[in-house]
Amino acid sequence: MAMIKTAISMSETIFEEASEAARDMNVSRSHLIVLALEDFLRKRENAKLLEQLNAAHGDDLDAGDRAFLDKGKRGLRDLLEDDEW
C-alpha cells in the first residue's frame, strides 16, 4: 500500500497528549494518528450503516413488509429454540 505523507495542525495540548500516548503504546506518533483515524472512520461507517438499516426497517413499513418481517422473526425464533446449544 502506498503511503502518503501529510502535515496536520493541532493544538499543542493534543500534540503532547498524542506524543505521550504513542510513547506509552511504543508506536510512532504517526502510527497512533493513523490508528485513531481508522477507528473514527470505522465508527462513522457503522453509524451510516445503522442509519440506513433504521431507514429501511423503520416504522413506515406497510402491512405486507411488517408481516414478512414478523414471519421471519418467528421462523428464526423457532429455529433457535429447536437448535441444541
N, C-alpha and C positions, 0 to 999 in steps of 0.2 A: 504494500500500500504506500502510495506516495505521501510524503509528509510536506506540509506547507507551514512555513514559518510566518508568524504574525505578531504584531505588537498590540497590546491592550493597555488601557488605562484603568487604574483602580485607586481607591484611597490607600493611603499609607497604612492605615489600620488593617484593612483587608489583606494587603500585601504581607504585612508582618505575621498576621494570623495564618495565612497560607504557607508562608515560609516555615513557621513553627510546625504546622500540621505535616508538611512534606518531610521535615526532619524526623518527626515522630514516626511517620509511616515508612521512612527510609526510601522515599521516592523523590524524584526531581519535582520542583515546583511546577514545571511544565506538565509533567505526568499527572500531578494532583489536579491541575486545572482541567485537563482532558477528562479525567475520571468524573469530576464534578459536572462538567458539561454533558458527558454521556448520560449521567444519572438524570439531569434535568430534562434532556431530550427524550429519554425513555418515559419519564413521568408525564411529559407533555403529550407524547403519542398515546399513552394509556388513557389520559384524560379525554383525548379526541375520540378514541375508540369507545369509551364509556358513553360519551355524549351521543355518538352515532347509534349505539345499542339502545340507549334510552329513547332516542327519537324513533327508532324502528319498532320498539316494543312499548311505546307509551300508552297512555290512557285513551288515545284517539283511535284504537283498533275497532274495526267493525265487528259485528256479531260473528261472522264466519271466521275471521282471524282469531278472535277470542276463543271460540270453540275449538279451533285447531290447536292453539297453544294449551288449552286446558286438557285436551285429549292427550297431547304429547307429555304433559306433566304427569297425568295419571299413568300412562304407559311406562314412563321412566320410574315412577314410584313403585309400580307393580314389579318391574324388572329388578329393582334394587331389593325389594322385600323378598323376592324369590331366590335371590343370589345368596349363597352361603359365604360368609366372610370368614 
